[in-house]
């Protein structure tokens, strides 16, 4: 039987399942953002069905990144429209944890350069709402999805977030970030990190 699989890639002591995932790891590292790769798996129980899911990345809230965020990485923007089963896993997971689906670094850069915040479904697929609701067990539940989110940098304190249209004023970071709707998803720091991740050459 003929098969094709992604090449496992090691970088900075972490073995990634693909070079695309490794490039996202390089991007986050260049920004000084702490993250965990495949941190832990989860079991999601819905009525009589149990679904297991392992997110690709977890970015914890820190001095550099102002929110908790899980990442699901796909090979390209085309693959962001995932299979019914994969979509079911991610959407169910998003009821309890904040998560987004991203394609390749190349696609992400192309969307920043060409679209500048337009047609958001092409650069992030899912984001849970921030409405506080609970299920029957008292667990916090996110019930809404959205698209069009980007990494962004506060122009005042230099901390990062992941916000709609890359609107850095939505980052809850410092007193000087006063809520003006000024996107900062293409700051020099972010664009440099993306270019480093895209250009990196992996050697065995």
N, C-alpha and C positions, 0 to 999 in steps of 0.2 A: 504493500500500500504506500502511495506517495504522500508525504506530509511536508509541511513547512512550519517552522517554529522560530520564535524570536531568539536572538542570541543573548544568553545571560552575560551580564556586564558588571564588573566590580569597580567601584570608585570610592576612595576615601574609607576603605574598610567595610563597605556595604556591598553585598552582592544583589544586584537587581535582576529581575526576570527579563528585562529588555533594555536596550540602549535608550529608548524613548523615556522610560521611567528614570534611568540614570541621569538623563539630561535635566529632568525636573528636579532631581536631587541636587545637581550642580547649581541650578538656578537658585534654589532656596539657600544653599550653602553660601553662594556669592552675596546674598543679601544678609547673611548672618542670622537667618531664621532657623531656629531649632525645629527638628522634625523627627518622626519615627517612621521607618519604612516597614510596611506590613506589621503594624504594632501588635494586633491581636485579632482573632476571629470572633464573630458574634453569632449567636443563635437567636433568630427572631421567630417567635411563636404566634401564629395567626390562626385562631380557632383550632382545628385539628392538624394543621400543617406547621412543620418546623423548617425554616430556611436558614442555611448557614452562609455567612458572608464575611469576606476578608478584605477590608479597604486597603488601597495601595499605600497611602500616606496618612499620617496624622500630624497636624501642626498645632501644638498646644499654645494657648495664650501665654505671652511672654513679654519681656521688655522690648522686643523687636516686632512682635506680631500681636495685634490687639484683639484676637478672637480665637476660639477653637475652630478648627476646620479639618475635615477629612477630604482627601482627593481620590477620585477614581480616574485612572489614566488609560486612555484608549490610543491605538496607533495613529489615528488621524481624525480630523473633524468629521469625515464621512462615517467613521465608526462610533461617533458620539450617539448616533441613533442606534441604540443597542438592541439586542434580542429581547423578546418578551420576557424570558426568564431572568436575564440580567437586569432588565429594567425593574422587574418586580422586586428583586433583591435590593437594589439601590433605593427605590422609592420607599420601600418598607423601612429600610435603615434610616432614611431621611426623616421619618416620623419622630425619631428619637435623637438623631445626631446631625449636625450641620455638615453637608457634603456637597461637592460639585464634581462634575465630570468634565475632563479636559482632554483635548486631542494632543497633537505633537507640538513641540516648541516652534517648529517652522510655521505651522498653521496659526499658532497664537500670535507670533510676530507679524504674520501677514495680515491678520485681522486688525491688529493695532495700527499698522501702517496704512492700510487701505480703507478700513471701515471707521476707525476712530469712534467706536461706541455704537455704531449702527448695526442692526441685524444681530442682536446679542445671542440668539440661539446657536450661532455658529462658533462661539468661543466659550460658552459655558452652558451646560444643559439643565442643571437642577440646583436649586437653592431653597432650603426650607424657610418658611416664614418665621418671624420672631414672636409670633403670638403665643402667649402663655396659655396652654390648654393641657389638660391631663386626661389619661385614659382611665379605665375602670380600676386599675391597680394604683393610681395616683402618680404614674410616670408622666413626665412632661412630653407632650406630643406636638410635633410640627406637622401641620396639615396642608400647607400650601407649597407649591413649587414656583420657581421663577427662572428667568434666563437673563443673560446679559451682564454677568459679573466679571470683574477684572481685578488683578492685584493692583494696588495703588499705594502711594507714599504720602504721608503728611508733609507738606512743604515747610512746616514750622519745626516739628520735632524729629522728623525722619523715621518715624515708626510706620509699619506697614499694615495693611488690611486687605480685605477682599470684598469689594462693594459694587453695587449696581453702577454700570457705566464707568467704573473706576473712580467714583466720586469720593475723593479722599476726605471731603468734609464730613463724611458719615463715619469715619474712623473715630472711635471713642478713645482718644489718646491724650490730648492736652488742652489747656484752657484757651490757647490761641487759635485752635481749630474751631472757628466760629459758625460753621454751618453754611457758608457760601458754596454754591454748587459749581465748584471748579474741579473738573476731572484732573487727576494726576497719575494716570495709568501708564504714561510714557515718559516718566521722569528719567533723567540721565542715569541714575543708579539702576533702575529697573531695566532699562534698555541695554545697558552694559552687561548686566547679569544674564539677560536673555541671549545676547550675542555670544558671550563666553560659553554658555550651555550649548548653543547651536554649533559653535565652531570646534568644540572639544573633540580631540581624536583619542580614541581608546586603543590601548595596545595590550596584547596578551602578555 
